Amino acid sequence: MVQENALQNESYWPILAYAAIVLVAVTAILILSYLLGQRHAEKATGEVFESGIMPTGSARLHFSSDFYLIAMFFVIFDLETAFIVAWAIGYEEAG
């Protein structure tokens, strides 16, 4: 029994080593990118990107909460429909 647990624990070492290597590589890439990257602010940094249309008015408009509620209902029923369709397709195969 003890030997079986030892074998099960040994099988996790490659996964842990891989996760550690990936974590170190991602951290090193992010740090090197920050240290070696160029920092500059150009004149057009705050401009609208490639549209050519100058913004008019404020971008902060008041929207009714009904739109938020409709969007939430859409997401909920869309997910429900996806699960029901998947269940219906697999229903015949399951018996």
Secondary structure, DSSP 8 states (H G I E B T S, - for coil): -HHHHHHHHHTTHHHHHHHHHHHHHHHHHHHHHHHHS-----GGGGS-SS------S-S-----HHHHHHHHHHHHHHHHHHHHHHHHHHHHHH-
